[in-house]
Amino acid sequence: MTTATKKVNINTVAKLAKVSTTTVSNYINATEVFPICDDTKGRISRVMRELNYRPHIGGSLIGRKRKALPEKVSFVFGANPEYPAFETIQLPLLSRLLRNLSTKLADDLGMILEVKYVKDEKNVQDWNDLLLDVDYVINFESFNSILYDMLQRKNIPILELSSSSIIRHYDPRLEPDEISNPVQVDELTIHADHINWSIRKQTTMLMDRIYDRGCRNILMVPSWNVKANRKEFYAMDAEERVQGFMSALKKHSDIEGEIINNPMPENYSMHYEMQNTYNTLMACPEKLKNVDAIVCHNDIIAQGVIAALNAVGIVPGKDVLVAGAGDFIEFEYSPIPILTSDFDQSKCINEICRMISRRKKDPGADYKSVEIPALVIERDGQR
């Protein structure tokens, strides 16, 4: 906690913003009976940032002085903020990142990492409760506009973490057809640092490696969660991977490429995509013949492809090159040699800690955007 934060209080903010303390309190907690006009919101927010003022939680809430507690970083799964914390931690695409980030934050900055969620993402009070004892927020993927508004009201620093330079900024209270299209992060007027990795670049790099192996007849099996299946609520990373595949086909004109879309399943679990992929391919086994390589949305789908190849007598890794993505730790020791791709997680974690440290030292620093390099990883099946 900075010296500036210790010297100011809600009265200081109210005086400099030329409003009542009640108005400041209502703004911070989103408890106004009548809407506060944008000009007043802007004045209060600007004063809070200039003073680096952050609201204190009540002493009865923590039972001891807050300065004795470690600062907290809260991770919010913005694409699905109602997803329970323990299930978020178990997601293959996040489990290793969160585990290593937790260690790094504790060792380097003395901060605690928490994964948080809300019961109702449309409910302001749910977000207000979530942010009662938070010093920093990392939002992953889509950005809930209510969360962003609450963070601004409480002057809590934000780091946007995404798999593309494009993020979906949405208001969950709107109907699906009213939600705005995804926009470039630099077109958003938001006060947040941004770290991203390019799924599209990962895919094109993977395709370059496959091309160098002499493969020319290539199938792609994306996630079911693509724009072709869900116009409004498709996963940004899934669609970016499809676009990366299409870009590689344009780059290498001698490649014959085809996309086999998985249908919408009844079970939305990421792990079910293995079974969904197997079912899809077994319904069209002729598609598996005379192909050199099969590119998958992730390593889970790659396992479904491997099972289908084995079922029709094609040896994966020998007759057909299989490429997954995500470098999921669950398949690190798979006996089947495959390619996979990922972002440089070590560099990403270092950048997160660097940005948090920078924001702690200088709350008024300019907001930064960093792209994390892509990696192509070869698993030889011999580990």
C-alpha positions, 0 to 999 in steps of 0.5 A, spaced: 500 500 500 503 506 497 504 512 502 499 516 497 493 511 499 494 512 506 493 519 506 487 520 502 480 518 504 473 518 501 472 525 504 479 527 500 476 524 493 469 528 494 472 534 495 477 534 489 471 531 485 466 537 488 461 532 490 458 529 496 461 523 500 455 519 499 456 520 491 463 517 491 460 512 496 454 510 491 459 510 485 464 506 488 459 501 490 454 502 484 449 503 489 446 509 487 438 510 486 438 515 481 444 514 475 450 518 476 451 522 470 458 521 466 461 527 467 460 526 475 463 519 474 469 521 470 471 526 475 470 521 481 474 516 477 480 521 475 481 524 482 481 516 484 486 515 479 490 521 481 490 520 488 491 512 487 485 512 492 482 505 493 477 503 497 478 499 504 474 494 506 471 494 513 475 491 519 470 487 521 470 483 514 477 481 515 478 481 523 485 484 523 489 490 519 489 489 512 496 491 511 498 485 515 495 481 509 498 479 502 496 483 496 491 479 492 491 478 485 484 475 482 483 471 476 477 472 472 475 467 466 472 473 462 469 468 457 465 464 462 465 468 469 460 464 472 464 458 471 466 455 478 473 456 480 475 449 481 473 447 474 477 453 471 483 451 475 482 444 472 481 446 464 487 444 461 489 450 457 489 454 464 491 449 469 499 449 468 499 457 467 495 458 473 499 453 477 506 456 475 503 464 476 501 462 483 508 460 485 511 466 481 507 471 484 508 469 491 516 468 490 517 474 486 511 479 489 509 476 495 502 476 492 496 471 493 493 468 486 485 467 487 481 464 481 474 467 482 467 467 479 460 470 480 453 466 480 450 471 476 454 475 471 448 480 470 448 482 477 452 488 479 452 486 487 455 479 485 461 483 482 461 488 488 462 482 493 467 479 488 471 485 488 471 487 496 478 484 498 482 485 491 488 489 489 489 487 482 485 483 477 487 479 471 481 478 466 482 472 461 479 473 454 472 476 453 471 482 457 464 483 461 462 490 461 459 490 468 466 488 471 470 493 467 465 498 470 466 496 477 474 496 477 474 503 474 469 505 480 474 502 485 480 504 481 483 496 481 488 495 476 486 490 470 490 486 466 487 483 460 490 476 458 487 474 451 489 469 446 488 474 440 489 482 439 482 481 438 477 481 445 470 481 445 467 487 450 460 485 451 454 487 456 451 480 459 444 484 460 443 485 452 440 480 448 445 476 443 443 480 437 445 486 441 452 484 443 457 488 439 462 484 434 469 483 437 473 489 436 481 490 436 483 492 443 487 498 441 480 501 439 477 500 446 477 506 451 479 502 457 484 503 462 488 496 462 494 493 460 494 487 455 498 481 454 496 476 448 498 471 444 497 469 437 493 463 436 493 465 428 500 465 428 501 459 432 497 455 427 501 458 421 507 456 424 505 449 425 502 449 418 509 451 416 512 445 420 508 440 417 509 443 410 516 442 411 515 435 413 512 434 406 505 434 407 500 436 402 494 433 403 491 436 410 485 436 414 483 440 420 478 438 425 476 445 429 473 445 436 465 445 435 465 452 438 466 456 432 463 461 428 460 456 423 456 453 429 455 459 434 454 466 430 454 470 437 458 466 442 463 462 438 470 462 442 475 467 439 481 462 440 477 457 436 475 461 430 482 464 430 485 457 429 481 456 423 483 463 420 490 461 421 489 454 417 486 458 412 491 463 411 496 457 411 492 454 405 493 461 401 501 461 403 502 454 401 498 454 394 500 446 393 496 444 399 490 441 399 486 443 405 479 441 408 476 443 414 471 437 418 467 441 423 465 437 429 457 438 431 454 442 437 455 437 442 450 435 448 456 435 453 459 442 452 465 439 457 472 440 453 474 433 455 468 431 451 471 433 445 475 427 444 469 423 444 465 428 439 471 428 434 471 420 434 464 420 433 465 425 427 470 422 424 467 415 424 461 417 421 466 419 414 472 414 415 473 415 407 476 422 409 482 419 413 484 416 407 490 419 403 491 424 408 498 426 410 496 430 416 491 432 421 491 439 424 487 439 431 484 445 435 487 442 441 491 436 444 484 433 446 481 433 439 488 430 437 487 424 442 480 423 438 483 423 431 488 418 434 483 414 436 479 414 429 485 413 425 487 407 429 480 404 428 480 404 421 487 401 421 491 408 420 498 408 424 498 415 427 505 418 427 507 414 422 502 414 416 499 420 418 502 426 422 497 428 427 498 436 430 494 438 436 495 445 440 496 447 447 501 443 449 497 440 455 500 437 460 495 431 461 498 428 454 506 430 455 507 423 455 503 420 450 506 414 446 504 417 440 509 422 436 505 428 435 506 436 434 503 441 438 503 448 439 503 453 445 505 460 447 511 461 451 508 460 458 514 462 462 515 469 458 508 470 459 508 469 467 514 473 467 511 479 463 504 478 468 509 479 474 513 485 471 506 489 469 503 488 476 510 490 479 510 496 474 503 498 476 504 497 483 510 502 483 507 507 478 499 507 478 499 512 473 504 509 468 502 508 461 498 502 459 502 497 455 500 491 450 505 485 449 505 479 445 507 473 447 511 469 442 508 462 439 512 455 440 511 449 436 513 443 440 515 436 437 513 430 442 517 424 439 513 419 443 519 416 447 519 420 454 
